[in-house]
Amino acid sequence: MAGDADRIRVLGYGQEDGASQPLFWILEPTRGRVFVSIPGHSAWTFDAPLDRKLSLRGIAWAAGGRSSVSTS
């Protein structure tokens, strides 16, 4: 991951090559919102109900809506 780590909020980590890596994070720049889901880059992730729910809630949050996922 590149950029200013102080500006993002990591929501979830995973293990890769024995090291903890961020998998889900959010960013609120001066305008707009950004939700990042590394596992969501493959079409098969939408087959898993929990992955689908996380992705849809993240998209709704990024669009400015409310989500039941806490960001604090």
C-alpha positions as CSV (number, residue, x, y, z in Angstrom):
1,M,0.0,0.0,0.0
2,A,1.3,3.4,-0.9
3,G,0.4,6.9,0.4
4,D,-0.1,8.5,3.8
5,A,-1.0,5.7,6.2
6,D,-2.3,8.3,8.7
7,R,-5.1,9.2,6.3
8,I,-6.7,5.7,6.0
9,R,-8.6,3.6,8.4
10,V,-7.9,-0.1,8.0
11,L,-11.0,-2.2,8.6
12,G,-9.5,-5.7,8.2
13,Y,-6.2,-7.5,7.8
14,G,-5.1,-10.8,6.4
15,Q,-1.9,-12.9,6.4
16,E,0.3,-13.0,3.3
17,D,3.8,-14.5,3.4
18,G,3.7,-14.5,7.2
19,A,3.0,-10.7,7.4
20,S,-0.1,-8.9,8.2
21,Q,-1.5,-7.0,5.2
22,P,-4.5,-4.6,5.0
23,L,-7.4,-6.1,3.0
24,F,-10.2,-3.5,3.6
25,W,-9.8,0.2,4.3
26,I,-11.5,3.5,3.9
27,L,-10.3,7.0,3.2
28,E,-12.1,10.3,3.5
29,P,-10.2,12.9,1.4
30,T,-11.4,16.5,1.5
31,R,-14.2,15.5,-1.0
32,G,-15.9,12.2,-1.3
33,R,-15.2,8.8,0.3
34,V,-13.1,5.8,-0.8
35,F,-13.8,2.1,0.2
36,V,-11.1,-0.4,-0.8
37,S,-11.6,-4.2,-0.8
38,I,-8.7,-6.2,-2.1
39,P,-10.6,-9.6,-2.1
40,G,-13.4,-7.8,-4.1
41,H,-11.3,-7.7,-7.2
42,S,-12.6,-11.1,-8.4
43,A,-16.1,-11.9,-9.6
44,W,-16.3,-15.1,-7.5
45,T,-16.2,-13.0,-4.3
46,F,-19.8,-12.0,-4.9
47,D,-20.8,-15.7,-4.6
48,A,-20.0,-15.6,-0.9
49,P,-22.9,-13.8,1.0
50,L,-20.6,-12.2,3.6
51,D,-18.2,-10.8,1.0
52,R,-21.2,-9.5,-1.1
53,K,-22.7,-7.8,2.0
54,L,-19.3,-6.2,2.9
55,S,-18.8,-4.9,-0.7
56,L,-22.4,-3.6,-1.0
57,R,-22.2,-1.8,2.4
58,G,-18.8,-0.3,1.4
59,I,-20.2,0.9,-1.9
60,A,-23.2,2.4,-0.1
61,W,-20.9,4.1,2.5
62,A,-18.7,5.5,-0.3
63,A,-21.7,6.9,-2.1
64,G,-22.5,9.0,0.9
65,G,-25.2,6.7,2.5
66,R,-25.3,5.3,5.9
67,S,-24.1,1.9,6.7
68,S,-24.4,-0.4,9.7
69,V,-20.7,-0.9,9.5
70,S,-19.0,1.4,12.1
71,T,-16.3,3.7,10.8
72,S,-15.2,4.9,14.2
